[in-house]
């Protein structure tokens, strides 16, 4: 990471990507309160401090749930692409090179890399690289949990799982771009810092998954077309929960 607050850099939400909202001028010291609570969490591991940090992160760091959900719009769009790609019997659109890699089913890494390229083509920005890593990590988790999964014919449960994991990892990636340095700098040592970050990742993942489950229980099963909307709604609910934590 090149700075403690790269979300304020010119690479964030690049205007030439139609999936990204237009950049807005960030208020000064917008992560000040978040860093204060996150410093306490990094030092003592108290989850109450983490909750306070997440509340400040959404409220003052991004101006509230609605604004932060809009800033994460590309996450929902990419989730929709993944849903289309994982529809039974379908393969990602792509160049002949990607199609060739997908045809080589014996090379798992080539297949995973091709899916990442098709779902989130590289553009050199921090956000896009983080998104690509999130997709790769979600796919890796899928294959650990479902070792016999056919990536071109996922079951509904498998598809739901990878979409949820991707969305959670991308929220965590956004958090790391903004504040990972604070955690690592303020923790007693490097090992503890990494342990704190792993806890944050799973904390975010659990809340994102819970939001997806609640929405699915209330609504009809999502179609491929609605996966982006479902993801956006789950992110909005997750961020609302974070914002409402006692601070």
ROSE-4610 file (N, C-alpha, C; in Angstrom, 1 decimal, always signed):
// ROSE-4610
residu = [X/X/X/X/X/X/X/X/X/X/X/X/X/X/X/X/X/X/X/X/X/X/X/X/X/X/X/X/X/X/X/X/X/X/X/X/X/X/X/X/X/X/X/X/X/X/X/X/X/X/X/X/X/X/X/X/X/X/X/X/X/X/X/X/X/X/X/X/X/X/X/X/X/X/X/X/X/X/X/X/X/X/X/X/X/X/X/X/X/X/X/X/X/X/X/X/X/X/X/X/X/X/X/X/X/X/X/X/X/X/X/X/X/X/X/X/X/X/X/X/X/X/X/X/X/X/X/X/X/X/X/X/X/X/X/X/X/X/X/X/X/X/X/X/X/X/X/X/X/X/X/X/X/X/X/X/X/X/X/X/X/X/X/X/X/X/X/X/X/X/X/X/X/X/X/X/X/X/X/X/X/X/X/X/X/X/X/X/X/X/X/X/X/X/X/X/X/X/X/X/X/X/X/X/X/X/X/X/X/X/X/X/X/X/X/X/X/X/X/X/X/X/X/X/X/X/X/X/X/X/X/X/X/X/X/X/X/X/X/X/X/X/X/X/X/X/X/X/X/X/X/X/X/X/X/X/X/X/X/X/X/X/X/X/X/X/X/X/X/X/X/X/X/X/X/X/X/X/X/X/X/X/X/X/X/X/X/X/X/X/X/X/X/X/X/X/X/X/X/X/X/X/X/X/X/X/X/X/X/X/X/X/X/X/X/X/X/X/X/X/X/X/X/X/X/X/X/X/X/X/X/X/X/X/X/X/X/X/X/X/X/X/X/X/X/X/X/X/X/X/X/X/X/X/X/X/X/X/X/X/X/X/X/X/X/X/X/X/X/X/X/X/X/X/X/X/X/X/X/X/X/X/X/X/X/X/X/X/X/X/X/X/X/X/X/X/X/X/X/X/X/X/X/X/X/X/X/X/X/X/X/X/X/X/X/X/X/X/X/X/X/X/X/X/X/X/X/X/X/X/X/X/X/X/X/X/X/X/X/X/X/X/X/X/X/X/X/X/X/X/X/X/X/X/X/X/X/X/X/X/X/X/X/X/X/X/X/X/X/X/X/X/X/X/X/X/X/X/X/X/X/X/X/X/X/X/X/X/X/X/X/X/X/X/X/X/X/X/X/X/X/X/X/X/X/X/X/X/X/X/X/X/X/X/X/X/X/X/X/X/X/X/X/X/X/X/X/X/X/X/X/X/X/X/X/X/X/X/X/X/X/X/X/X/X/X/X/X/X/X/X/X/X/X/X/X/X/X/X/X/X/X/X/X/X/X/X/X/X/X/X/X/X/X/X/X/X/X/X/X/X/X/X/X/X/X/X/X/X/X/X/X/X/X/X/X/X/X/X/X/X/X/X/X/X/X/X/X/X/X/X/X/X/X/X/X/X/X/X/X/X/X/X/X/X/X/X/X/X/X/X/X/X/X/X/X/X/X/X/X/X/X/X/X/X/X/X/X/X/X/X/X/X/X/X/X/X/X/X/X/X/X/X/X/X/X/X/X/X/X/X/X/X/X/X/X/X/X/X/X/X/X/X/X/X/X/X/X/X/X/X/X/X/X/X/X/X/X/X/X/X/X/X/X/X/X/X/X/X/X/X/X/X/X/X/X/X/X/X/X/X/X/X/X/X/X/X/X/X/X/X/X/X/X/X/X/X/X/X/X/X]
num = [1/1/1/2/2/2/3/3/3/4/4/4/5/5/5/6/6/6/7/7/7/8/8/8/9/9/9/10/10/10/11/11/11/12/12/12/13/13/13/14/14/14/15/15/15/16/16/16/17/17/17/18/18/18/19/19/19/20/20/20/21/21/21/22/22/22/23/23/23/24/24/24/25/25/25/26/26/26/27/27/27/28/28/28/29/29/29/30/30/30/31/31/31/32/32/32/33/33/33/34/34/34/35/35/35/36/36/36/37/37/37/38/38/38/39/39/39/40/40/40/41/41/41/42/42/42/43/43/43/44/44/44/45/45/45/46/46/46/47/47/47/48/48/48/49/49/49/50/50/50/51/51/51/52/52/52/53/53/53/54/54/54/55/55/55/56/56/56/57/57/57/58/58/58/59/59/59/60/60/60/61/61/61/62/62/62/63/63/63/64/64/64/65/65/65/66/66/66/67/67/67/68/68/68/69/69/69/70/70/70/71/71/71/72/72/72/73/73/73/74/74/74/75/75/75/76/76/76/77/77/77/78/78/78/79/79/79/80/80/80/81/81/81/82/82/82/83/83/83/84/84/84/85/85/85/86/86/86/87/87/87/88/88/88/89/89/89/90/90/90/91/91/91/92/92/92/93/93/93/94/94/94/95/95/95/96/96/96/97/97/97/98/98/98/99/99/99/100/100/100/101/101/101/102/102/102/103/103/103/104/104/104/105/105/105/106/106/106/107/107/107/108/108/108/109/109/109/110/110/110/111/111/111/112/112/112/113/113/113/114/114/114/115/115/115/116/116/116/117/117/117/118/118/118/119/119/119/120/120/120/121/121/121/122/122/122/123/123/123/124/124/124/125/125/125/126/126/126/127/127/127/128/128/128/129/129/129/130/130/130/131/131/131/132/132/132/133/133/133/134/134/134/135/135/135/136/136/136/137/137/137/138/138/138/139/139/139/140/140/140/141/141/141/142/142/142/143/143/143/144/144/144/145/145/145/146/146/146/147/147/147/148/148/148/149/149/149/150/150/150/151/151/151/152/152/152/153/153/153/154/154/154/155/155/155/156/156/156/157/157/157/158/158/158/159/159/159/160/160/160/161/161/161/162/162/162/163/163/163/164/164/164/165/165/165/166/166/166/167/167/167/168/168/168/169/169/169/170/170/170/171/171/171/172/172/172/173/173/173/174/174/174/175/175/175/176/176/176/177/177/177/178/178/178/179/179/179/180/180/180/181/181/181/182/182/182/183/183/183/184/184/184/185/185/185/186/186/186/187/187/187/188/188/188/189/189/189/190/190/190/191/191/191/192/192/192/193/193/193/194/194/194/195/195/195/196/196/196/197/197/197/198/198/198/199/199/199/200/200/200/201/201/201/202/202/202/203/203/203/204/204/204/205/205/205/206/206/206/207/207/207/208/208/208/209/209/209/210/210/210/211/211/211/212/212/212/213/213/213/214/214/214/215/215/215/216/216/216/217/217/217/218/218/218/219/219/219/220/220/220/221/221/221/222/222/222/223/223/223/224/224/224/225/225/225/226/226/226/227/227/227/228/228/228/229/229/229/230/230/230/231/231/231/232/232/232/233/233/233/234/234/234/235/235/235/236/236/236/237/237/237/238/238/238/239/239/239/240/240/240/241/241/241/242/242/242/243/243/243/244/244/244/245/245/245/246/246/246/247/247/247]
x = [+0.8/+0.0/+0.9/+0.6/+1.4/+1.1/-0.1/-0.4/-1.5/-1.7/-2.7/-4.1/-4.2/-5.6/-5.6/-5.3/-5.3/-6.7/-7.8/-9.1/-9.3/-8.4/-8.5/-7.6/-6.9/-6.0/-6.8/-6.1/-6.7/-7.0/-6.5/-6.8/-8.1/-8.7/-9.9/-11.1/-11.9/-13.1/-12.7/-11.8/-11.4/-12.5/-12.6/-13.8/-14.0/-12.9/-13.0/-13.7/-14.0/-14.7/-16.1/-17.0/-18.5/-19.1/-18.4/-19.0/-18.7/-17.9/-17.5/-18.1/-18.6/-19.2/-18.1/-18.6/-17.6/-17.0/-15.7/-15.0/-15.5/-15.5/-15.9/-14.8/-14.7/-13.6/-13.9/-12.9/-13.0/-12.9/-13.7/-13.6/-12.3/-11.7/-10.4/-10.6/-9.5/-9.5/-10.7/-11.2/-12.5/-12.4/-11.2/-11.0/-10.4/-10.4/-9.8/-10.4/-11.8/-12.5/-12.3/-12.4/-12.2/-10.8/-9.8/-8.4/-8.3/-9.0/-8.9/-9.4/-10.6/-11.1/-10.4/-9.9/-9.2/-7.8/-7.2/-5.9/-6.2/-7.3/-7.5/-7.8/-8.5/-8.7/-7.4/-6.6/-5.3/-4.4/-4.5/-3.7/-4.2/-5.6/-6.1/-7.0/-7.4/-8.2/-9.7/-10.1/-11.5/-12.5/-13.4/-14.3/-15.2/-15.4/-16.2/-15.6/-14.2/-13.5/-13.6/-13.6/-13.8/-15.1/-16.2/-17.5/-17.6/-17.0/-17.0/-16.2/-15.1/-14.4/-15.2/-15.9/-16.7/-17.9/-18.4/-19.5/-19.0/-17.8/-17.2/-16.8/-16.3/-15.9/-17.0/-18.2/-19.3/-19.9/-20.0/-20.7/-19.9/-18.7/-17.9/-16.9/-16.4/-15.5/-16.1/-17.3/-18.0/-19.3/-19.6/-20.8/-22.1/-22.1/-23.3/-23.5/-24.5/-24.8/-25.1/-25.9/-26.3/-25.1/-24.3/-23.1/-22.1/-21.9/-20.9/-21.4/-22.7/-23.2/-23.0/-23.2/-23.0/-21.5/-20.6/-19.2/-18.8/-19.6/-19.3/-20.1/-20.6/-21.4/-20.7/-19.4/-18.7/-18.7/-18.7/-18.8/-20.0/-21.2/-22.4/-22.5/-21.9/-21.9/-21.0/-19.9/-19.0/-19.7/-20.4/-21.1/-22.1/-22.8/-23.7/-23.1/-21.9/-21.1/-20.7/-20.3/-20.0/-21.2/-22.3/-23.5/-23.9/-23.7/-23.9/-22.9/-21.7/-20.6/-20.8/-21.4/-21.6/-22.9/-23.7/-25.0/-24.7/-25.4/-25.1/-25.0/-23.8/-23.6/-23.1/-22.8/-22.3/-20.9/-20.2/-18.8/-18.6/-17.6/-17.4/-17.2/-17.7/-17.3/-15.8/-15.1/-13.7/-12.9/-11.7/-10.8/-10.5/-9.9/-9.6/-8.6/-7.7/-6.8/-7.5/-8.5/-9.2/-10.0/-10.6/-11.4/-10.5/-9.3/-8.4/-8.0/-7.8/-7.5/-8.7/-9.9/-11.1/-11.3/-10.9/-11.0/-10.0/-9.0/-7.9/-8.3/-9.3/-9.8/-8.8/-7.7/-6.8/-5.9/-5.9/-5.1/-6.0/-6.1/-7.1/-6.7/-5.4/-5.0/-5.3/-5.2/-5.5/-7.0/-7.8/-9.3/-9.6/-9.0/-9.3/-8.9/-7.7/-7.2/-8.1/-8.6/-9.4/-10.8/-11.3/-12.6/-12.3/-11.2/-10.9/-10.8/-10.1/-10.0/-11.3/-12.2/-13.4/-14.4/-14.3/-15.3/-14.8/-13.5/-13.0/-11.6/-11.7/-10.5/-9.6/-8.3/-7.4/-7.4/-7.3/-7.2/-6.1/-5.3/-4.2/-4.5/-5.8/-6.2/-6.2/-6.0/-6.0/-7.3/-8.4/-9.7/-9.9/-9.5/-9.7/-8.8/-7.5/-6.7/-7.2/-7.8/-8.3/-9.5/-10.4/-11.5/-11.1/-10.0/-9.5/-9.0/-8.3/-7.8/-9.1/-10.1/-11.3/-12.0/-12.0/-12.6/-11.8/-10.5/-9.6/-9.7/-9.8/-9.9/-11.2/-12.3/-13.6/-13.6/-13.0/-13.0/-12.2/-11.1/-10.2/-11.0/-11.8/-12.6/-13.7/-14.3/-15.3/-14.7/-13.5/-13.0/-12.5/-12.2/-11.9/-13.2/-14.2/-15.5/-16.2/-16.1/-16.7/-15.7/-14.8/-13.7/-14.1/-15.3/-15.8/-16.6/-16.6/-17.4/-16.9/-17.9/-17.6/-17.9/-16.8/-16.9/-17.9/-18.2/-19.1/-20.5/-20.7/-22.0/-22.2/-22.1/-22.2/-23.7/-23.8/-25.2/-25.6/-26.8/-27.3/-26.6/-26.4/-25.7/-24.2/-23.6/-22.2/-22.1/-23.0/-23.0/-23.3/-24.2/-24.5/-23.3/-22.6/-21.4/-20.3/-20.0/-18.9/-19.3/-20.6/-21.0/-20.9/-21.3/-21.2/-19.8/-18.9/-17.5/-16.9/-17.2/-16.6/-17.0/-18.3/-18.8/-18.1/-18.0/-17.4/-15.9/-15.2/-13.8/-13.6/-14.5/-14.3/-14.6/-15.5/-15.7/-14.4/-13.9/-12.7/-11.5/-11.4/-10.4/-10.4/-11.7/-11.8/-11.3/-11.7/-11.3/-9.7/-9.1/-7.6/-7.0/-7.5/-6.9/-7.0/-8.0/-8.1/-7.4/-7.4/-7.0/-6.1/-5.7/-4.8/-3.6/-3.0/-1.7/-1.9/-3.1/-3.3/-3.3/-3.9/-3.9/-2.5/-1.8/-0.4/+0.5/+0.3/+1.2/+1.0/-0.3/-0.7/-0.7/-0.7/-0.7/+0.6/+0.7/+1.9/+3.0/+2.7/+3.7/+3.1/+3.9/+3.4/+2.4/+2.8/+1.9/+0.5/+0.5/-0.8/-1.5/-0.8/-1.5/-2.2/-1.5/-2.1/-3.3/-3.2/-4.3/-5.5/-5.2/-6.3/-7.0/-6.2/-6.8/-7.6/-7.2/-8.0/-9.3/-9.3/-10.5/-11.5/-10.9/-11.8/-12.4/-11.6/-12.1/-13.2/-13.1/-14.1/-15.4/-15.1/-16.2/-17.1/-16.4/-17.1/-17.8/-17.1/-17.7/-19.0/-18.9/-20.1/-21.3/-21.1/-22.2/-22.7/-21.9/-22.3/-23.1/-22.7/-23.4/-24.8/-24.8/-26.1/-27.0/-26.5/-27.4/-28.0/-27.1/-27.6/-28.7/-28.5/-29.4/-30.8/-30.7/-32.0/-32.8/-32.1/-32.7/-33.3/-32.6/-33.1/-34.3/-34.3/-35.4/-36.7/-36.5/-37.6/-38.2/-37.3/-37.7/-37.6/-38.1/-38.0/-36.6/-36.2/-34.8/-34.4/-33.1/-32.7/-32.4/-32.8/-32.4/-31.0/-30.3/-29.0/-29.1/-30.1/-30.2/-30.3/-30.8/-31.0/-29.9/-28.8/-27.8/-27.1/-26.9/-26.3/-27.2/-28.5/-29.4/-29.4/-29.4/-29.3/-28.0/-26.9/-25.6/-25.7/-26.2/-26.3/-27.1/-28.2/-29.1/-28.4/-27.7/-26.9/-25.8/-25.1/-24.1/-24.7/-25.9/-26.5/-26.9/-27.5/-27.9/-26.7/-25.6/-24.4/-23.9/-23.8/-23.3/-24.2/-25.5/-26.4/-26.2/-25.9/-25.6/-24.4/-23.3/-22.1/-22.3/-23.0/-23.2/-24.0/-24.8/-25.7/-25.0/-23.8/-23.0/-22.8/-22.9/-22.7/-21.3/-21.2/-19.9/-19.8]
y = [-1.2/+0.0/+1.2/+2.2/+3.3/+4.5/+4.5/+5.5/+5.0/+5.7/+5.3/+5.6/+6.4/+6.8/+6.9/+5.8/+5.8/+6.0/+5.9/+6.1/+7.5/+8.4/+9.8/+10.1/+9.1/+9.4/+9.5/+10.0/+10.2/+8.9/+7.7/+6.4/+5.9/+6.4/+5.8/+6.2/+5.2/+5.5/+6.3/+5.7/+6.4/+6.7/+7.9/+8.3/+7.7/+7.0/+6.4/+5.0/+4.5/+3.2/+3.5/+3.1/+3.4/+2.8/+1.7/+1.0/+1.8/+2.8/+3.5/+4.8/+5.2/+6.6/+7.6/+8.8/+9.9/+10.3/+10.6/+10.9/+12.2/+12.3/+13.5/+13.9/+15.2/+15.6/+15.1/+14.4/+13.8/+14.9/+14.9/+15.8/+15.6/+16.7/+16.5/+15.6/+14.8/+14.0/+13.1/+12.6/+11.9/+10.6/+10.0/+8.8/+9.0/+10.2/+10.5/+9.7/+9.7/+9.0/+7.5/+7.0/+5.6/+5.1/+5.9/+5.5/+5.5/+6.4/+6.4/+5.1/+4.7/+3.5/+2.3/+2.3/+1.2/+1.0/+2.1/+2.1/+1.3/+1.6/+0.9/-0.6/-0.9/-2.3/-3.0/-2.4/-3.0/-3.3/-2.4/-2.6/-3.7/-3.7/-4.6/-5.7/-5.7/-6.7/-6.7/-5.7/-5.6/-5.4/-6.3/-6.2/-5.0/-4.5/-3.3/-2.1/-2.0/-1.0/-1.1/-2.4/-2.6/-2.2/-2.5/-2.0/-0.5/+0.2/+1.6/+2.1/+1.5/+1.9/+1.7/+0.6/+0.4/+1.4/+1.8/+2.8/+4.1/+4.5/+5.8/+5.7/+4.5/+4.3/+4.6/+4.0/+4.2/+5.7/+6.1/+7.4/+8.6/+8.7/+9.9/+9.7/+8.4/+8.1/+8.2/+7.7/+7.7/+8.5/+9.2/+10.0/+9.2/+8.0/+7.2/+6.1/+5.3/+4.0/+4.2/+5.2/+5.4/+5.8/+6.7/+7.1/+6.0/+5.3/+4.2/+3.1/+2.8/+1.8/+2.2/+3.5/+4.0/+3.8/+4.1/+4.0/+2.5/+1.6/+0.2/-0.4/+0.5/+0.1/-0.9/-0.7/-1.6/-3.0/-3.2/-4.5/-5.2/-4.6/-5.2/-5.5/-4.6/-4.9/-6.1/-6.2/-7.4/-8.7/-8.6/-9.7/-10.2/-9.3/-9.6/-10.3/-9.9/-10.5/-12.0/-12.1/-13.5/-14.4/-13.8/-14.6/-15.1/-14.3/-14.7/-15.7/-15.5/-16.5/-17.9/-17.9/-19.2/-19.8/-19.2/-19.8/-21.2/-22.2/-23.5/-23.6/-24.2/-24.5/-23.3/-22.1/-21.0/-20.7/-20.0/-19.7/-18.2/-17.6/-16.1/-15.7/-14.5/-13.9/-13.5/-13.5/-13.0/-13.2/-12.9/-13.0/-14.4/-14.7/-16.1/-16.7/-15.8/-16.3/-16.8/-16.0/-16.4/-17.7/-17.7/-18.9/-20.1/-20.0/-21.1/-21.6/-20.6/-21.0/-21.8/-21.3/-21.9/-23.3/-23.5/-24.8/-25.8/-25.3/-26.2/-26.5/-27.4/-27.7/-28.3/-28.9/-29.5/-28.5/-27.3/-26.3/-25.4/-25.7/-25.0/-23.5/-23.2/-21.8/-21.0/-21.6/-20.9/-20.6/-21.5/-21.3/-20.2/-20.2/-19.2/-17.8/-17.8/-16.5/-16.0/-16.9/-16.5/-15.9/-16.5/-16.1/-14.7/-14.5/-13.2/-12.1/-12.4/-11.5/-11.1/-12.1/-11.9/-11.1/-11.4/-10.7/-9.3/-9.1/-7.8/-7.5/-7.0/-6.8/-5.8/-6.0/-5.1/-3.7/-2.7/-1.3/-0.5/-1.1/-0.5/+0.3/+0.4/+1.1/+0.2/+0.8/+0.1/-0.6/+0.0/-0.6/-1.8/-1.8/-2.9/-4.1/-3.8/-4.8/-5.5/-4.7/-5.3/-6.1/-5.7/-6.5/-7.8/-7.8/-9.0/-10.0/-9.5/-10.3/-10.9/-10.1/-10.6/-11.7/-11.6/-12.7/-14.0/-13.8/-15.0/-15.7/-14.9/-15.4/-16.1/-15.5/-16.1/-17.5/-17.5/-18.8/-19.8/-19.4/-20.4/-20.9/-20.1/-20.5/-21.5/-21.2/-22.1/-23.5/-23.6/-24.9/-25.6/-24.9/-25.5/-26.1/-25.3/-25.7/-26.8/-26.6/-27.6/-28.1/-29.0/-29.5/-30.1/-30.6/-31.2/-30.2/-29.0/-28.0/-27.9/-27.9/-27.6/-26.1/-25.4/-23.9/-23.5/-24.4/-24.0/-24.6/-25.2/-25.7/-25.7/-24.6/-24.5/-24.7/-25.4/-25.5/-24.1/-23.9/-22.6/-22.3/-23.3/-23.1/-22.6/-23.3/-22.9/-21.5/-21.2/-19.8/-18.8/-19.0/-18.1/-17.9/-19.0/-18.9/-18.0/-18.2/-17.5/-16.0/-15.7/-14.3/-13.6/-14.3/-13.7/-13.5/-14.5/-14.4/-13.2/-13.1/-12.0/-10.7/-10.5/-9.2/-8.9/-9.9/-9.7/-9.3/-10.0/-9.8/-8.4/-8.0/-6.7/-5.5/-5.7/-4.7/-4.7/-5.8/-5.9/-5.3/-5.5/-4.9/-3.4/-2.9/-1.4/-0.9/-1.6/-1.3/-1.3/-2.3/-2.4/-1.3/-0.9/+0.2/+1.5/+1.6/+2.8/+2.8/+1.6/+1.6/+0.4/-0.4/-1.5/-1.1/+0.0/+0.5/+0.9/+1.4/+1.8/+0.6/-0.5/-1.7/-2.3/-2.4/-2.9/-2.1/-0.7/+0.2/+0.2/+0.0/+0.2/-1.1/-2.2/-3.5/-3.7/-4.5/-4.7/-5.3/-6.1/-6.7/-7.1/-7.5/-7.9/-9.1/-10.1/-11.3/-10.9/-10.1/-9.6/-8.8/-7.9/-7.1/-7.9/-9.0/-9.8/-10.6/-11.0/-11.7/-10.8/-9.5/-8.5/-8.4/-8.3/-8.1/-9.3/-10.5/-11.7/-11.7/-11.2/-11.1/-10.1/-9.0/-8.0/-8.6/-9.3/-10.0/-10.9/-11.8/-12.7/-12.0/-11.0/-10.2/-9.6/-9.0/-8.4/-9.5/-10.6/-11.7/-12.3/-12.4/-13.0/-12.0/-10.7/-9.8/-9.8/-9.8/-9.8/-11.0/-12.2/-13.4/-13.4/-12.9/-12.8/-11.9/-10.8/-9.9/-10.6/-11.3/-12.1/-13.1/-13.8/-14.8/-14.1/-13.0/-12.4/-11.9/-11.4/-10.9/-12.1/-13.2/-14.4/-15.0/-15.0/-15.5/-14.7/-13.4/-12.5/-12.5/-12.7/-12.5/-13.8/-13.8/-15.0/-15.2/-16.5/-16.8/-15.9/-15.3/-14.4/-15.0/-14.3/-14.7/-14.1/-14.6/-14.0/-12.5/-12.0/-10.6/-9.8/-10.4/-9.6/-9.8/-10.5/-10.7/-9.4/-8.5/-7.2/-6.5/-6.5/-5.8/-6.4/-7.8/-8.5/-8.1/-8.1/-7.7/-6.3/-5.4/-4.0/-3.9/-4.6/-4.6/-5.2/-6.3/-6.9/-6.0/-5.3/-4.4/-3.2/-2.7/-1.6/-2.0/-3.2/-3.7/-3.9/-4.4/-4.6/-3.3/-2.3/-1.0/-0.3/-0.5/+0.1/-0.5/-1.8/-2.5/-1.9/-1.7/-1.1/+0.3/+1.1/+2.5/+2.6/+1.6/+1.7/+1.2/+0.6/+0.2/+1.4/+1.1/+2.2/+2.8/+4.1/+4.8/+5.8]
z = [+0.0/+0.0/+0.0/-0.8/-0.9/+0.0/+0.6/+1.6/+2.5/+3.6/+4.6/+4.1/+3.1/+2.7/+1.2/+0.5/-1.0/-1.6/-0.8/-1.3/-1.7/-1.2/-1.6/-2.8/-3.4/-4.5/-5.8/-6.8/-8.1/-8.8/-8.3/-9.0/-8.5/-7.4/-6.9/-7.8/-8.2/-9.0/-10.2/-11.0/-12.2/-13.2/-13.7/-14.4/-15.8/-16.3/-17.6/-17.5/-16.3/-16.1/-15.9/-16.8/-16.6/-15.4/-14.9/-13.7/-12.4/-12.5/-11.2/-11.2/-9.9/-9.8/-10.0/-10.3/-10.5/-9.2/-9.2/-7.9/-7.3/-6.0/-5.3/-4.4/-4.1/-3.2/-1.8/-1.3/+0.1/+1.1/+2.2/+3.2/+4.0/+4.5/+5.2/+6.5/+6.7/+7.9/+8.1/+6.9/+7.0/+7.7/+7.8/+8.6/+10.0/+10.5/+11.8/+12.9/+13.0/+14.0/+13.8/+12.6/+12.3/+12.8/+12.5/+12.9/+14.4/+15.1/+16.5/+17.1/+16.7/+17.2/+16.7/+15.4/+14.9/+15.6/+16.0/+16.7/+18.0/+18.7/+20.0/+19.7/+18.6/+18.3/+17.9/+17.1/+16.7/+18.0/+19.0/+20.2/+21.1/+21.3/+22.3/+21.8/+20.5/+19.9/+20.4/+21.0/+21.5/+20.4/+20.2/+19.0/+19.1/+20.4/+20.5/+19.8/+19.9/+19.2/+17.7/+17.2/+15.8/+15.3/+16.1/+15.7/+15.7/+16.6/+16.6/+15.4/+15.0/+13.9/+12.6/+12.5/+11.3/+11.2/+12.4/+12.4/+11.8/+12.3/+11.9/+10.4/+10.0/+8.6/+7.6/+7.9/+7.0/+7.2/+8.4/+8.7/+8.2/+8.8/+8.5/+7.4/+7.3/+6.2/+4.8/+4.7/+3.4/+3.3/+4.4/+4.3/+4.5/+5.0/+5.3/+4.4/+4.8/+4.0/+2.6/+2.3/+0.9/+0.0/+0.5/-0.3/-0.5/+0.6/+0.5/-0.4/-0.3/-1.2/-2.7/-3.0/-4.3/-4.7/-3.8/-4.0/-4.3/-3.8/-4.0/-5.2/-6.0/-7.2/-8.1/-8.3/-9.2/-8.6/-7.3/-6.7/-7.1/-7.1/-7.5/-8.9/-9.8/-11.2/-11.5/-10.9/-11.1/-10.6/-9.5/-9.0/-10.0/-10.7/-11.7/-12.9/-13.2/-14.3/-13.9/-12.7/-12.2/-12.2/-11.8/-11.9/-13.3/-14.2/-15.6/-16.1/-15.7/-16.1/-15.5/-14.3/-13.6/-13.8/-14.7/-15.0/-15.7/-15.3/-15.8/-17.3/-17.7/-19.1/-19.9/-19.2/-19.9/-19.6/-20.5/-20.2/-20.4/-19.8/-19.9/-21.4/-21.7/-23.0/-22.8/-24.0/-23.8/-25.2/-25.1/-26.3/-26.6/-27.7/-28.1/-27.0/-26.5/-25.5/-24.3/-23.8/-22.6/-22.9/-24.1/-24.4/-24.5/-25.0/-25.1/-23.7/-22.8/-21.4/-20.7/-21.0/-20.4/-21.0/-22.2/-22.8/-22.2/-21.6/-21.1/-19.6/-19.5/-18.1/-17.2/-17.7/-16.9/-16.1/-16.5/-15.9/-15.0/-13.7/-12.9/-12.8/-12.7/-12.5/-13.8/-14.9/-16.2/-16.2/-15.8/-15.8/-14.8/-13.6/-12.6/-13.1/-13.7/-14.2/-15.3/-16.2/-17.3/-16.8/-15.7/-15.2/-14.6/-13.9/-13.3/-14.4/-15.5/-16.6/-17.2/-17.4/-18.0/-17.1/-15.8/-14.9/-14.6/-14.5/-14.1/-14.8/-16.0/-16.8/-16.1/-16.2/-15.5/-16.2/-15.4/-15.9/-15.2/-14.3/-13.7/-12.4/-12.1/-10.9/-9.6/-8.5/-7.2/-7.0/-7.3/-7.1/-7.9/-9.2/-10.1/-9.7/-9.3/-8.8/-7.6/-6.7/-5.5/-5.8/-6.8/-7.2/-7.8/-8.6/-9.2/-8.2/-7.2/-6.1/-5.3/-5.1/-4.4/-5.2/-6.5/-7.3/-7.1/-7.3/-7.2/-5.8/-4.8/-3.4/-3.2/-3.8/-3.7/-4.4/-5.6/-6.3/-5.6/-5.0/-4.2/-3.0/-2.4/-1.2/-1.7/-2.9/-3.4/-3.6/-4.2/-4.5/-3.2/-2.2/-0.9/-0.3/-0.3/+0.3/-0.6/-1.9/-2.8/-3.8/-3.3/-4.2/-5.5/-5.6/-6.8/-7.7/-7.4/-8.1/-9.6/-10.5/-11.9/-12.1/-12.4/-12.5/-13.7/-14.6/-15.7/-15.5/-14.4/-14.1/-12.5/-11.9/-10.5/-10.1/-8.9/-8.3/-7.8/-7.5/-6.9/-5.6/-4.8/-3.5/-3.7/-4.7/-5.0/-5.6/-6.5/-7.1/-6.0/-5.2/-4.1/-3.2/-2.9/-2.1/-2.7/-3.9/-4.5/-4.7/-5.0/-5.0/-3.7/-2.6/-1.3/-0.9/-1.1/-0.8/-1.5/-2.8/-3.6/-3.0/-2.8/-2.3/-0.9/-0.1/+1.3/+1.1/+0.3/+0.1/-0.6/-1.4/-2.0/-1.1/-0.1/+0.9/+1.8/+2.1/+2.9/+2.2/+0.9/+0.1/+0.1/+0.0/+0.1/+1.5/+2.5/+3.9/+3.9/+3.4/+3.4/+2.6/+1.5/+0.7/+1.6/+2.4/+3.2/+4.5/+5.2/+6.6/+7.0/+6.1/+6.5/+7.2/+6.8/+7.3/+8.8/+9.2/+10.5/+11.4/+11.0/+11.8/+12.0/+10.9/+10.9/+11.8/+11.6/+12.4/+13.8/+14.2/+15.6/+16.4/+15.7/+16.4/+17.2/+18.2/+19.0/+18.2/+17.2/+16.3/+15.0/+14.1/+12.7/+12.8/+13.6/+13.6/+14.2/+15.2/+15.8/+14.8/+14.1/+13.0/+12.0/+11.5/+10.5/+11.1/+12.3/+13.0/+13.1/+13.5/+13.5/+12.2/+11.1/+9.8/+9.4/+9.7/+9.4/+10.1/+11.4/+12.1/+11.4/+11.0/+10.3/+9.1/+8.3/+7.1/+7.3/+8.4/+8.7/+9.3/+10.1/+10.6/+9.5/+8.6/+7.4/+6.6/+6.4/+5.6/+6.3/+7.6/+8.3/+8.1/+8.2/+8.1/+6.7/+5.7/+4.3/+4.0/+4.5/+4.3/+5.0/+6.2/+6.9/+6.1/+5.5/+4.8/+3.5/+2.8/+1.7/+2.1/+3.2/+3.7/+4.0/+4.7/+5.1/+3.8/+2.9/+1.6/+0.9/+0.8/+0.1/+0.8/+2.1/+2.8/+2.6/+2.4/+2.2/+0.8/-0.2/-1.6/-2.3/-3.6/-4.5/-4.8/-5.2/-5.6/-6.7/-6.6/-7.6/-8.9/-10.0/-11.3/-11.6/-12.6/-13.0/-13.2/-13.8/-14.1/-12.8/-11.7/-10.5/-9.5/-9.8/-8.9/-8.5/-9.5/-9.2/-8.2/-8.4/-7.5/-6.1/-6.1/-4.8/-4.1/-4.8/-4.1/-3.6/-4.4/-4.0/-2.7/-2.6/-1.5/-0.2/-0.4/+0.7/+1.2/+0.3/+0.7/+1.5/+1.0/+1.7/+3.1/+3.2/+4.5/+5.5/+4.9/+5.7/+6.2/+5.3/+5.7/+6.7/+6.6/+7.5/+8.9/+9.0/+10.3/+10.9/+10.0/+10.5/+11.0/+10.3/+10.6/+12.0/+12.2/+13.5/+14.7/+14.5/+15.7/+16.7/+18.0/+18.9/+18.8/+18.7/+18.6/+19.7]
